[in-house]
């Protein structure tokens, strides 16, 4: 099995990753929402658009 981050051979200590660094990179992606599954629900899309519009209206 290869590391899902860098494609190097996986290390049993960090399986499925090759190192702690790649495991940490993957964790950071999860924490930042990089693995979010997009929704096709119209209500979710409307809520997301409203949130973006409100964020753009806020003075910085």
Biopython code that builds the backbone (N, CA, C, O; Angstrom):
import numpy as np
from Bio.PDB.StructureBuilder import StructureBuilder

atoms = [
    (1, "UNK", "N", (0.852, -1.172, 0.000)),
    (1, "UNK", "CA", (0.000, 0.000, 0.000)),
    (1, "UNK", "C", (0.900, 1.237, 0.000)),
    (1, "UNK", "O", (1.922, 1.277, 0.685)),
    (2, "UNK", "N", (0.510, 2.226, -0.765)),
    (2, "UNK", "CA", (1.282, 3.459, -0.799)),
    (2, "UNK", "C", (0.592, 4.544, 0.017)),
    (2, "UNK", "O", (-0.618, 4.505, 0.238)),
    (3, "UNK", "N", (1.384, 5.505, 0.457)),
    (3, "UNK", "CA", (0.894, 6.626, 1.262)),
    (3, "UNK", "C", (-0.098, 7.447, 0.436)),
    (3, "UNK", "O", (0.208, 7.802, -0.702)),
    (4, "UNK", "N", (-1.277, 7.756, 0.980)),
    (4, "UNK", "CA", (-2.264, 8.538, 0.222)),
    (4, "UNK", "C", (-1.853, 10.003, 0.038)),
    (4, "UNK", "O", (-2.450, 10.711, -0.774)),
    (5, "UNK", "N", (-0.848, 10.463, 0.776)),
    (5, "UNK", "CA", (-0.407, 11.852, 0.663)),
    (5, "UNK", "C", (0.706, 12.003, -0.366)),
    (5, "UNK", "O", (0.626, 12.862, -1.245)),
    (6, "UNK", "N", (1.755, 11.166, -0.264)),
    (6, "UNK", "CA", (2.917, 11.341, -1.141)),
    (6, "UNK", "C", (3.228, 10.141, -2.028)),
    (6, "UNK", "O", (4.153, 10.206, -2.838)),
    (7, "UNK", "N", (2.493, 9.068, -1.898)),
    (7, "UNK", "CA", (2.632, 7.848, -2.706)),
    (7, "UNK", "C", (3.870, 7.024, -2.388)),
    (7, "UNK", "O", (4.178, 6.089, -3.126)),
    (8, "UNK", "N", (4.591, 7.340, -1.313)),
    (8, "UNK", "CA", (5.723, 6.515, -0.877)),
    (8, "UNK", "C", (5.172, 5.243, -0.226)),
    (8, "UNK", "O", (4.005, 5.209, 0.166)),
    (9, "UNK", "N", (5.991, 4.205, -0.109)),
    (9, "UNK", "CA", (5.519, 2.986, 0.572)),
    (9, "UNK", "C", (5.119, 3.297, 2.019)),
    (9, "UNK", "O", (5.808, 4.053, 2.705)),
    (10, "UNK", "N", (4.032, 2.727, 2.470)),
    (10, "UNK", "CA", (3.563, 3.013, 3.832)),
    (10, "UNK", "C", (4.442, 2.330, 4.866)),
    (10, "UNK", "O", (5.059, 1.297, 4.604)),
    (11, "UNK", "N", (4.482, 2.931, 6.043)),
    (11, "UNK", "CA", (5.243, 2.410, 7.174)),
    (11, "UNK", "C", (4.226, 1.827, 8.153)),
    (11, "UNK", "O", (3.238, 2.490, 8.470)),
    (12, "UNK", "N", (4.441, 0.606, 8.638)),
    (12, "UNK", "CA", (3.469, -0.001, 9.562)),
    (12, "UNK", "C", (3.180, 0.850, 10.803)),
    (12, "UNK", "O", (2.086, 0.775, 11.361)),
    (13, "UNK", "N", (4.153, 1.657, 11.236)),
    (13, "UNK", "CA", (3.944, 2.505, 12.421)),
    (13, "UNK", "C", (2.932, 3.616, 12.149)),
    (13, "UNK", "O", (2.254, 4.073, 13.070)),
    (14, "UNK", "N", (2.825, 4.053, 10.896)),
    (14, "UNK", "CA", (1.951, 5.172, 10.554)),
    (14, "UNK", "C", (0.886, 4.790, 9.533)),
    (14, "UNK", "O", (0.277, 5.661, 8.911)),
    (15, "UNK", "N", (0.666, 3.515, 9.364)),
    (15, "UNK", "CA", (-0.249, 3.020, 8.341)),
    (15, "UNK", "C", (-1.552, 3.783, 8.302)),
    (15, "UNK", "O", (-2.139, 3.977, 9.367)),
    (16, "UNK", "N", (-2.041, 4.221, 7.200)),
    (16, "UNK", "CA", (-1.618, 3.950, 5.823)),
    (16, "UNK", "C", (-0.577, 4.946, 5.301)),
    (16, "UNK", "O", (-0.275, 4.960, 4.107)),
    (17, "UNK", "N", (-0.030, 5.776, 6.191)),
    (17, "UNK", "CA", (0.925, 6.792, 5.764)),
    (17, "UNK", "C", (2.357, 6.277, 5.841)),
    (17, "UNK", "O", (2.625, 5.217, 6.406)),
    (18, "UNK", "N", (3.275, 7.054, 5.257)),
    (18, "UNK", "CA", (4.678, 6.657, 5.262)),
    (18, "UNK", "C", (5.433, 7.265, 6.429)),
    (18, "UNK", "O", (6.507, 6.784, 6.793)),
    (19, "UNK", "N", (4.881, 8.322, 7.023)),
    (19, "UNK", "CA", (5.578, 9.022, 8.103)),
    (19, "UNK", "C", (4.578, 9.808, 8.943)),
    (19, "UNK", "O", (3.409, 9.959, 8.586)),
    (20, "UNK", "N", (5.082, 10.305, 10.074)),
    (20, "UNK", "CA", (4.248, 11.151, 10.931)),
    (20, "UNK", "C", (3.901, 12.438, 10.196)),
    (20, "UNK", "O", (2.801, 12.967, 10.361)),
    (21, "UNK", "N", (4.817, 12.943, 9.391)),
    (21, "UNK", "CA", (4.565, 14.172, 8.647)),
    (21, "UNK", "C", (3.347, 14.013, 7.746)),
    (21, "UNK", "O", (2.466, 14.873, 7.753)),
    (22, "UNK", "N", (3.277, 12.934, 6.971)),
    (22, "UNK", "CA", (2.137, 12.721, 6.081)),
    (22, "UNK", "C", (0.853, 12.498, 6.873)),
    (22, "UNK", "O", (-0.220, 12.926, 6.446)),
    (23, "UNK", "N", (0.951, 11.833, 8.019)),
    (23, "UNK", "CA", (-0.231, 11.654, 8.871)),
    (23, "UNK", "C", (-0.720, 13.015, 9.367)),
    (23, "UNK", "O", (-1.925, 13.262, 9.423)),
    (24, "UNK", "N", (0.216, 13.896, 9.726)),
    (24, "UNK", "CA", (-0.162, 15.233, 10.183)),
    (24, "UNK", "C", (-0.752, 16.073, 9.053)),
    (24, "UNK", "O", (-1.682, 16.846, 9.279)),
    (25, "UNK", "N", (-0.223, 15.928, 7.845)),
    (25, "UNK", "CA", (-0.770, 16.646, 6.689)),
    (25, "UNK", "C", (-2.221, 16.213, 6.470)),
    (25, "UNK", "O", (-3.087, 17.049, 6.212)),
    (26, "UNK", "N", (-2.480, 14.925, 6.573)),
    (26, "UNK", "CA", (-3.841, 14.409, 6.407)),
    (26, "UNK", "C", (-4.758, 14.939, 7.505)),
    (26, "UNK", "O", (-5.888, 15.340, 7.226)),
    (27, "UNK", "N", (-4.286, 14.944, 8.743)),
    (27, "UNK", "CA", (-5.092, 15.465, 9.853)),
    (27, "UNK", "C", (-5.429, 16.931, 9.624)),
    (27, "UNK", "O", (-6.559, 17.352, 9.870)),
    (28, "UNK", "N", (-4.466, 17.708, 9.157)),
    (28, "UNK", "CA", (-4.713, 19.126, 8.883)),
    (28, "UNK", "C", (-5.786, 19.297, 7.808)),
    (28, "UNK", "O", (-6.615, 20.203, 7.897)),
    (29, "UNK", "N", (-5.772, 18.438, 6.802)),
    (29, "UNK", "CA", (-6.813, 18.518, 5.764)),
    (29, "UNK", "C", (-8.188, 18.260, 6.364)),
    (29, "UNK", "O", (-9.152, 18.944, 6.019)),
    (30, "UNK", "N", (-8.289, 17.283, 7.258)),
    (30, "UNK", "CA", (-9.561, 17.002, 7.916)),
    (30, "UNK", "C", (-10.014, 18.191, 8.751)),
    (30, "UNK", "O", (-11.176, 18.592, 8.691)),
    (31, "UNK", "N", (-9.090, 18.756, 9.534)),
    (31, "UNK", "CA", (-9.450, 19.849, 10.433)),
    (31, "UNK", "C", (-9.834, 21.117, 9.689)),
    (31, "UNK", "O", (-10.647, 21.898, 10.183)),
    (32, "UNK", "N", (-9.267, 21.333, 8.519)),
    (32, "UNK", "CA", (-9.581, 22.529, 7.727)),
    (32, "UNK", "C", (-10.775, 22.314, 6.806)),
    (32, "UNK", "O", (-11.180, 23.237, 6.100)),
    (33, "UNK", "N", (-11.345, 21.115, 6.803)),
    (33, "UNK", "CA", (-12.512, 20.841, 5.962)),
    (33, "UNK", "C", (-12.151, 20.472, 4.536)),
    (33, "UNK", "O", (-13.004, 20.529, 3.650)),
    (34, "UNK", "N", (-10.925, 20.100, 4.301)),
    (34, "UNK", "CA", (-10.485, 19.751, 2.955)),
    (34, "UNK", "C", (-11.122, 18.482, 2.406)),
    (34, "UNK", "O", (-11.127, 18.262, 1.195)),
    (35, "UNK", "N", (-11.652, 17.660, 3.277)),
    (35, "UNK", "CA", (-12.276, 16.421, 2.838)),
    (35, "UNK", "C", (-13.799, 16.502, 2.897)),
    (35, "UNK", "O", (-14.468, 15.469, 2.893)),
    (36, "UNK", "N", (-14.343, 17.681, 2.951)),
    (36, "UNK", "CA", (-15.796, 17.838, 3.029)),
    (36, "UNK", "C", (-16.450, 17.321, 1.755)),
    (36, "UNK", "O", (-15.933, 17.514, 0.655)),
    (37, "UNK", "N", (-17.574, 16.673, 1.915)),
    (37, "UNK", "CA", (-18.334, 16.159, 0.785)),
    (37, "UNK", "C", (-19.345, 17.225, 0.373)),
    (37, "UNK", "O", (-20.173, 17.632, 1.188)),
    (38, "UNK", "N", (-19.292, 17.682, -0.870)),
    (38, "UNK", "CA", (-20.243, 18.707, -1.296)),
    (38, "UNK", "C", (-21.677, 18.177, -1.288)),
    (38, "UNK", "O", (-21.931, 17.014, -1.602)),
    (39, "UNK", "N", (-22.586, 19.042, -0.930)),
    (39, "UNK", "CA", (-23.984, 18.660, -0.865)),
    (39, "UNK", "C", (-24.712, 19.127, -2.117)),
    (39, "UNK", "O", (-24.391, 20.169, -2.688)),
    (40, "UNK", "N", (-25.675, 18.355, -2.525)),
    (40, "UNK", "CA", (-26.513, 18.705, -3.672)),
    (40, "UNK", "C", (-27.886, 19.192, -3.223)),
    (40, "UNK", "O", (-28.735, 19.514, -4.055)),
    (41, "UNK", "N", (-28.107, 19.246, -1.908)),
    (41, "UNK", "CA", (-29.399, 19.674, -1.373)),
    (41, "UNK", "C", (-29.587, 21.172, -1.607)),
    (41, "UNK", "O", (-28.705, 21.957, -1.256)),
    (42, "UNK", "N", (-30.692, 21.582, -2.181)),
    (42, "UNK", "CA", (-30.936, 23.008, -2.432)),
    (42, "UNK", "C", (-30.889, 23.854, -1.159)),
    (42, "UNK", "O", (-30.402, 24.984, -1.194)),
    (43, "UNK", "N", (-31.384, 23.331, -0.043)),
    (43, "UNK", "CA", (-31.367, 24.085, 1.208)),
    (43, "UNK", "C", (-29.941, 24.363, 1.650)),
    (43, "UNK", "O", (-29.645, 25.464, 2.112)),
    (44, "UNK", "N", (-29.050, 23.382, 1.515)),
    (44, "UNK", "CA", (-27.661, 23.569, 1.902)),
    (44, "UNK", "C", (-26.985, 24.616, 1.031)),
    (44, "UNK", "O", (-26.197, 25.421, 1.527)),
    (45, "UNK", "N", (-27.283, 24.612, -0.246)),
    (45, "UNK", "CA", (-26.699, 25.581, -1.163)),
    (45, "UNK", "C", (-27.161, 26.986, -0.803)),
    (45, "UNK", "O", (-26.360, 27.920, -0.794)),
    (46, "UNK", "N", (-28.438, 27.139, -0.508)),
    (46, "UNK", "CA", (-28.971, 28.445, -0.130)),
    (46, "UNK", "C", (-28.328, 28.949, 1.155)),
    (46, "UNK", "O", (-27.974, 30.123, 1.251)),
    (47, "UNK", "N", (-28.175, 28.069, 2.146)),
    (47, "UNK", "CA", (-27.545, 28.459, 3.405)),
    (47, "UNK", "C", (-26.095, 28.876, 3.171)),
    (47, "UNK", "O", (-25.632, 29.852, 3.762)),
    (48, "UNK", "N", (-25.388, 28.163, 2.334)),
    (48, "UNK", "CA", (-23.992, 28.494, 2.043)),
    (48, "UNK", "C", (-23.895, 29.849, 1.347)),
    (48, "UNK", "O", (-23.018, 30.651, 1.669)),
    (49, "UNK", "N", (-24.782, 30.107, 0.403)),
    (49, "UNK", "CA", (-24.778, 31.398, -0.292)),
    (49, "UNK", "C", (-25.071, 32.543, 0.672)),
    (49, "UNK", "O", (-24.438, 33.596, 0.599)),
    (50, "UNK", "N", (-26.029, 32.340, 1.573)),
    (50, "UNK", "CA", (-26.338, 33.367, 2.563)),
    (50, "UNK", "C", (-25.142, 33.630, 3.477)),
    (50, "UNK", "O", (-24.855, 34.782, 3.802)),
    (51, "UNK", "N", (-24.452, 32.588, 3.888)),
    (51, "UNK", "CA", (-23.290, 32.749, 4.761)),
    (51, "UNK", "C", (-22.182, 33.529, 4.052)),
    (51, "UNK", "O", (-21.531, 34.374, 4.666)),
    (52, "UNK", "N", (-21.966, 33.253, 2.773)),
    (52, "UNK", "CA", (-20.951, 33.975, 2.006)),
    (52, "UNK", "C", (-21.344, 35.434, 1.853)),
    (52, "UNK", "O", (-20.507, 36.322, 2.016)),
    (53, "UNK", "N", (-22.601, 35.690, 1.542)),
    (53, "UNK", "CA", (-23.068, 37.061, 1.386)),
    (53, "UNK", "C", (-22.917, 37.842, 2.691)),
    (53, "UNK", "O", (-22.507, 39.003, 2.666)),
    (54, "UNK", "N", (-23.236, 37.235, 3.818)),
    (54, "UNK", "CA", (-23.085, 37.905, 5.108)),
    (54, "UNK", "C", (-21.616, 38.185, 5.404)),
    (54, "UNK", "O", (-21.278, 39.254, 5.911)),
    (55, "UNK", "N", (-20.753, 37.242, 5.095)),
    (55, "UNK", "CA", (-19.323, 37.431, 5.335)),
    (55, "UNK", "C", (-18.772, 38.567, 4.486)),
    (55, "UNK", "O", (-17.897, 39.310, 4.932)),
    (56, "UNK", "N", (-19.279, 38.705, 3.268)),
    (56, "UNK", "CA", (-18.806, 39.769, 2.384)),
    (56, "UNK", "C", (-19.309, 41.144, 2.830)),
    (56, "UNK", "O", (-18.665, 42.157, 2.554)),
    (57, "UNK", "N", (-20.437, 41.187, 3.507)),
    (57, "UNK", "CA", (-21.014, 42.448, 3.976)),
    (57, "UNK", "C", (-20.316, 42.986, 5.219)),
    (57, "UNK", "O", (-20.362, 44.188, 5.482)),
    (58, "UNK", "N", (-19.672, 42.110, 5.988)),
    (58, "UNK", "CA", (-19.036, 42.530, 7.240)),
    (58, "UNK", "C", (-17.838, 43.427, 6.937)),
    (58, "UNK", "O", (-17.019, 43.106, 6.076)),
    (59, "UNK", "N", (-17.737, 44.555, 7.648)),
    (59, "UNK", "CA", (-16.553, 45.410, 7.448)),
    (59, "UNK", "C", (-15.313, 44.738, 8.029)),
    (59, "UNK", "O", (-15.370, 44.081, 9.068)),
    (60, "UNK", "N", (-14.201, 44.917, 7.338)),
    (60, "UNK", "CA", (-12.958, 44.267, 7.802)),
    (60, "UNK", "C", (-12.005, 45.226, 8.391)),
    (60, "UNK", "O", (-10.921, 44.833, 8.823)),
]
sb = StructureBuilder()
sb.init_structure("model")
sb.init_model(0)
sb.init_chain("A")
sb.init_seg("    ")
for serial, (resi, resn, name, xyz) in enumerate(atoms, 1):
    if name == "N":
        sb.init_residue(resn, " ", resi, " ")
    sb.init_atom(name, np.array(xyz, "f"), 0.0, 1.0, " ", f" {name:<3s}", serial, name[0])
structure = sb.get_structure()
